[in-house]
Amino acid sequence: MLAGIKMSHAAVTSLCRSMKLACELYPSRHIALCLDPYCGLGFALWCLSSIYSGHHSILIPPSEVEVNPGLWLTAVSQYRVRDTFCSYGM
């Protein structure tokens, strides 16, 4: 069953602004995400915050990292990623 929340434009803008300041997300920054892009923090970082802040998001599916953990390390070193966000299982 699908579930969701309803957010106002002001709430989304405030969320993106606070993440930009807290994580220092600038247009020159690369971040790696190993999160489901369709829920919670994954959607906020991948879609909303990357548009608001202009940073480059590298999305690596959690299922791919489970099969090949070296993929994560390769992507992080290749793009010189300073910040990463992972799900609890990763």
C-alpha positions in Angstrom: 0.0 0.0 0.0 1.4 3.4 -1.0 1.7 6.0 1.7 2.9 9.6 1.6 2.9 13.0 3.1 1.7 16.3 1.9 4.2 19.2 2.1 3.8 22.8 1.3 6.2 24.7 -1.0 7.5 26.6 2.1 8.3 23.4 3.9 10.2 21.9 0.9 12.1 25.1 0.5 13.0 25.2 4.2 14.1 21.5 4.1 16.3 22.1 1.1 17.8 25.3 2.7 18.6 23.6 6.0 20.2 20.6 4.2 22.2 22.9 2.0 23.6 24.8 5.0 24.1 21.7 7.3 25.8 19.6 4.6 27.5 22.4 2.8 26.0 21.4 -0.6 27.4 23.7 -3.2 27.3 23.4 -7.0 30.9 22.2 -7.1 30.2 19.4 -4.6 29.6 15.8 -5.5 27.6 13.5 -3.2 27.0 9.8 -3.4 23.7 8.4 -2.5 22.9 4.8 -1.7 19.2 5.4 -0.9 15.9 4.5 -2.4 15.1 7.6 -4.5 11.4 7.3 -4.1 11.0 7.8 -0.4 12.2 10.0 2.5 15.7 11.3 2.5 16.6 9.7 -0.8 14.0 11.7 -2.7 14.8 14.9 -0.7 18.5 14.6 -1.5 18.3 13.2 -5.0 15.6 15.3 -6.5 14.7 18.3 -4.4 18.0 19.3 -2.8 20.1 18.7 -5.9 17.9 21.1 -7.9 17.8 23.7 -5.0 21.6 23.5 -4.3 22.9 22.6 -7.7 25.2 19.9 -6.4 25.9 16.7 -8.5 24.3 13.6 -7.1 25.6 10.2 -7.8 22.8 7.7 -7.2 23.9 4.1 -6.7 21.1 1.6 -6.1 21.3 -0.3 -2.8 20.7 -3.6 -4.7 23.8 -3.0 -6.8 26.0 -2.3 -3.7 24.8 -5.5 -2.0 25.9 -7.5 -5.1 29.2 -5.6 -5.6 30.4 -3.5 -2.6 33.5 -2.4 -4.6 31.2 -0.4 -6.8 30.6 2.0 -4.0 34.3 2.5 -3.3 35.1 2.9 -7.0 32.4 5.6 -7.4 33.5 7.5 -4.3 37.1 7.5 -5.3 36.5 8.3 -9.0 34.4 11.3 -8.4 36.4 12.4 -5.2 33.2 12.4 -3.1 33.5 13.9 0.3 29.9 13.3 1.5 27.9 10.1 1.2 24.5 9.1 2.4 23.5 5.5 2.8 20.6 3.5 4.1 20.9 1.8 7.4 21.4 -1.6 5.8 24.4 -0.3 3.8 
